[in-house]
Structures are given as structure tokens and as C-alpha cells.
Amino acid sequence: MRHVPHIAASTRIGWVGTGVMGASMCGHLLAAGYPVTLSTRSRAKAQGLLDRGAVWADTPGAVARASDVVFTIVGYPKDVREVYFGEDGVLAGLAPGAAAVDMTTTSPSLAVEIAAAAKAKDVWAADAPVSGGDVGARNAALSIMVGGEPELFEALLPLFQRMGKNIVHMGKPGAGQHTKMCNQIVIAGSMIGMCESLLYAGRAGLDREIMLGAITKGAAGCWSLENLAPRVLKGDYAPGFMIDHFIKDMGIALDEAKKMGLTLPGLALVESLYARASNELGLGRSGTQALHLALEKLSC
């Protein structure tokens, strides 16, 4: 019988992936006093955490061998598969009773596969994708959507609470990823609305800052208007969340919808516009708000 990890001050944390969001999220656990062992593709990206006391490991498996709970947040489903199932991956390194939590946005079916493989090895696995971007990660204010056994969710809740504010257990393995797909479908619609409203305001001769002040607190109010529209006005297209990663997420959602016999024409339209922004304008590594540049070009 598996026993869930008991979270205490001495619980050893493993971390794989210190990108735009991962570095901040890991940093909150480190600041809380947990011993952290980490690995990422570029050691330079982890240097700030290493300087604060985290310990480097060369592989995900080495991270797992040194940890009671391992968190992963990488780029694409293929990266998740490599981290978990590759040579010296996380599942190979975890000791019985240890747990792994994938916070990457990836396919629900892969989350189910990881959970089944973990159970066969007498370890635990949960999928816990997040929403809130770089700002939410820095401020420990993320929304965290968790799929997995309820007892594992309860055991890990103290760790989730170091990284997020809205933490919800959605159900069985894969349910967290399905919930994140719902999140991304809504964001796709709000992003195109935000960008087109800024283009319309500019063409109509409005002061766009005043316009945002007028509509943000009304029925149109949303996260994208409050957090990303001001960046567009400043010409700031740096990634809080990269276009290429959003294209990946929308592709997963469209694939899952197809499996369920659903047609999502709005999402398909936004995905095609973002694909043009990446492929034709080279904006793949820009923030999702750079959709504004693509739409501006289409309007010329």
C-alpha cells in the first residue's frame, strides 16, 4: 500500500525546469526553507537559485533520487516524456512512496500515462498545470489545477500554497490538464478581443490608456486587459508566456476536442492567427500579447 509523502520542514524538494515561471515557483519553495535539488537544460538559468542554496543535479533521475517530491515544468509534451521516461528520468529515480508533480501544460493522456506508470512503481504522480503568467509566478498568486488522487492533493497542498492562491483539485489524473485546456480556450478568445480593441481604439483616435480605464472595470474586464494591454501600449512584447507555448496549448485543446467530437471554430481561428505570428513574423518567442503586432500587420 502506498503512503503519501508527509510534508514537513525537512521534506526534500526536487525541481526540473527553471524557465520564465519555473524559476520563481521554485524560488518560493526555497525561500520557505525546503532543501531543493534542481536540474534544467541550461545551468546558467538556474544560477540564481543555486546562489540561494539549491543543489545542482545533472539529470532528472538524479533530482528524483535526492527528493521526496519532484516538481517539473518544462516546455512541450515531448520534453515531459523525456523528463519522466527518458534515460535516468524522474520515474527511474523516485523511491517508493515519493511523488512527482508535472506543472507543465501538456496533454491529458500523457498525464494519465505518467500516473499509471508511477502507480506501477509504487510512487505517486499528479498533473498540476498553472495559470497566471510570469506575474502570478513571481507573486506566488498562480491558479493551480490539480489532477490525481485526493489524498495526494491533500498531502501536497502546503507546497502548492507556497506557489499559488487558487488551488483546486479537479479529479482523477489528467483532470488538471483538461481544466487548463478550458483556461486556454477562454484566454484565446480574450487575447484576440484585447488586441483588436486596442487596434480599433487607435484607428478611432481614442486615447488608449483612457479607453482601457473605461472598459477594464466593466463587463469586458479580464486578466488580459489588466495585465497585457498595458504592456502592448508600452511596446513591451517580452514573454510572460511565449507565443510558441500558447500555440502548443491550443493544439492540444483542438486535438482533445476532436477526440470528443467537438468543433471549436473560435479556438481554431485564434490558433491560426498565432501560427502566422510565429511562422511569418518570427514572433514565436515573444509574449502572447505580440498577437497585436500580427493583427496590426493584417490591418495595414
Order of alpha helices (4+ residues) and beta strands (2+ residues): beta-alpha-beta-alpha-beta-alpha-beta-alpha-alpha-beta-alpha-beta-beta-alpha-beta-alpha-beta-alpha-alpha-alpha-alpha-alpha-alpha-alpha
